[in-house]
Amino acid sequence: MSAPSMVFTARYAASWLGVDIDVVEVLAQEMSPEDGCLNVIESLDDDAVSTTAFTRRGLDHLDELLDQRRSDFIQES
């Protein structure tokens, strides 16, 4: 498998999935770099801003997590 050459921001992922960015950020907490979830920082300063980003594989994994959450919600209703 080739290494990813680009990543997509959490804001892009939210738009792609049609959900609020807060949903994406919550789901991202369940993911690791191996799942395609990364943090991009602007500098090495202690107060540097961090942006959540996803590889193409990460977007797919995020979509699967969202589907699972929706399925769990329907079953609970």
Phi and psi in degrees as GROMACS dihedral restraints (atoms count N, CA, C in turn):
[ dihedral_restraints ]
;  ai    aj    ak    al  type     phi  dphi    fc
    3     4     5     6     1   -80.8    20    10
    4     5     6     7     1   156.7    20    10
    6     7     8     9     1   -72.9    20    10
    7     8     9    10     1   145.9    20    10
    9    10    11    12     1   -64.7    20    10
   10    11    12    13     1   142.7    20    10
   12    13    14    15     1  -107.5    20    10
   13    14    15    16     1    -6.3    20    10
   15    16    17    18     1  -153.5    20    10
   16    17    18    19     1   160.2    20    10
   18    19    20    21     1  -129.4    20    10
   19    20    21    22     1   162.4    20    10
   21    22    23    24     1  -118.6    20    10
   22    23    24    25     1   135.9    20    10
   24    25    26    27     1   -70.4    20    10
   25    26    27    28     1   162.7    20    10
   27    28    29    30     1   -60.9    20    10
   28    29    30    31     1   -36.3    20    10
   30    31    32    33     1   -62.2    20    10
   31    32    33    34     1   -42.1    20    10
   33    34    35    36     1   -62.7    20    10
   34    35    36    37     1   -45.4    20    10
   36    37    38    39     1   -59.6    20    10
   37    38    39    40     1   -42.1    20    10
   39    40    41    42     1   -61.6    20    10
   40    41    42    43     1   -44.2    20    10
   42    43    44    45     1   -64.8    20    10
   43    44    45    46     1   -43.7    20    10
   45    46    47    48     1   -62.0    20    10
   46    47    48    49     1   -38.8    20    10
   48    49    50    51     1   -87.3    20    10
   49    50    51    52     1   -14.1    20    10
   51    52    53    54     1    73.2    20    10
   52    53    54    55     1    35.2    20    10
   54    55    56    57     1  -128.8    20    10
   55    56    57    58     1   169.3    20    10
   57    58    59    60     1   -71.2    20    10
   58    59    60    61     1   148.2    20    10
   60    61    62    63     1   -61.0    20    10
   61    62    63    64     1   -30.1    20    10
   63    64    65    66     1   -62.2    20    10
   64    65    66    67     1   -34.5    20    10
   66    67    68    69     1   -64.1    20    10
   67    68    69    70     1   -44.7    20    10
   69    70    71    72     1   -62.2    20    10
   70    71    72    73     1   -43.5    20    10
   72    73    74    75     1   -64.1    20    10
   73    74    75    76     1   -38.3    20    10
   75    76    77    78     1   -65.6    20    10
   76    77    78    79     1   -45.9    20    10
   78    79    80    81     1   -65.4    20    10
   79    80    81    82     1   -34.7    20    10
   81    82    83    84     1   -62.2    20    10
   82    83    84    85     1   -27.3    20    10
   84    85    86    87     1   -65.6    20    10
   85    86    87    88     1   -20.6    20    10
   87    88    89    90     1   -88.5    20    10
   88    89    90    91     1    -4.5    20    10
   90    91    92    93     1  -105.3    20    10
   91    92    93    94     1   159.4    20    10
   93    94    95    96     1  -124.6    20    10
   94    95    96    97     1   172.9    20    10
   96    97    98    99     1   -57.4    20    10
   97    98    99   100     1   -33.2    20    10
   99   100   101   102     1   -65.2    20    10
  100   101   102   103     1   -24.7    20    10
  102   103   104   105     1   -85.0    20    10
  103   104   105   106     1    -8.2    20    10
  105   106   107   108     1    98.3    20    10
  106   107   108   109     1    22.5    20    10
  108   109   110   111     1  -112.4    20    10
  109   110   111   112     1   126.3    20    10
  111   112   113   114     1  -131.0    20    10
  112   113   114   115     1   161.7    20    10
  114   115   116   117     1  -114.4    20    10
  115   116   117   118     1   130.9    20    10
  117   118   119   120     1  -107.7    20    10
  118   119   120   121     1   126.7    20    10
  120   121   122   123     1  -112.9    20    10
  121   122   123   124     1   152.6    20    10
  123   124   125   126     1   -85.0    20    10
  124   125   126   127     1   -26.8    20    10
  126   127   128   129     1  -159.8    20    10
  127   128   129   130     1   177.6    20    10
  129   130   131   132     1   -92.2    20    10
  130   131   132   133     1     5.4    20    10
  132   133   134   135     1   -62.3    20    10
  133   134   135   136     1   149.9    20    10
  135   136   137   138     1   -60.8    20    10
  136   137   138   139     1   -29.3    20    10
  138   139   140   141     1  -103.2    20    10
  139   140   141   142     1    23.2    20    10
  141   142   143   144     1   -64.4    20    10
  142   143   144   145     1   143.9    20    10
  144   145   146   147     1   -75.4    20    10
  145   146   147   148     1   137.7    20    10
  147   148   149   150     1  -116.0    20    10
  148   149   150   151     1   136.3    20    10
  150   151   152   153     1  -118.9    20    10
  151   152   153   154     1   130.3    20    10
  153   154   155   156     1   -76.8    20    10
  154   155   156   157     1   135.1    20    10
  156   157   158   159     1  -139.3    20    10
  157   158   159   160     1   157.9    20    10
  159   160   161   162     1  -132.8    20    10
  160   161   162   163     1   141.3    20    10
  162   163   164   165     1   -76.3    20    10
  163   164   165   166     1   174.5    20    10
  165   166   167   168     1   -58.6    20    10
  166   167   168   169     1   -42.4    20    10
  168   169   170   171     1   -62.8    20    10
  169   170   171   172     1   -37.0    20    10
  171   172   173   174     1   -63.7    20    10
  172   173   174   175     1   -39.2    20    10
  174   175   176   177     1   -61.3    20    10
  175   176   177   178     1   -41.6    20    10
  177   178   179   180     1   -64.3    20    10
  178   179   180   181     1   -41.8    20    10
  180   181   182   183     1   -65.9    20    10
  181   182   183   184     1   -40.6    20    10
  183   184   185   186     1   -60.6    20    10
  184   185   186   187     1   -42.3    20    10
  186   187   188   189     1   -61.4    20    10
  187   188   189   190     1   -41.0    20    10
  189   190   191   192     1   -64.8    20    10
  190   191   192   193     1   -41.9    20    10
  192   193   194   195     1   -62.4    20    10
  193   194   195   196     1   -41.6    20    10
  195   196   197   198     1   -64.8    20    10
  196   197   198   199     1   -43.1    20    10
  198   199   200   201     1   -59.6    20    10
  199   200   201   202     1   -41.6    20    10
  201   202   203   204     1   -64.1    20    10
  202   203   204   205     1   -43.2    20    10
  204   205   206   207     1   -61.5    20    10
  205   206   207   208     1   -43.3    20    10
  207   208   209   210     1   -63.2    20    10
  208   209   210   211     1   -43.1    20    10
  210   211   212   213     1   -62.7    20    10
  211   212   213   214     1   -44.1    20    10
  213   214   215   216     1   -61.6    20    10
  214   215   216   217     1   -39.9    20    10
  216   217   218   219     1   -64.0    20    10
  217   218   219   220     1   -43.8    20    10
  219   220   221   222     1   -63.8    20    10
  220   221   222   223     1   -41.3    20    10
  222   223   224   225     1   -66.8    20    10
  223   224   225   226     1   -31.4    20    10
  225   226   227   228     1   -76.3    20    10
  226   227   228   229     1   -22.0    20    10
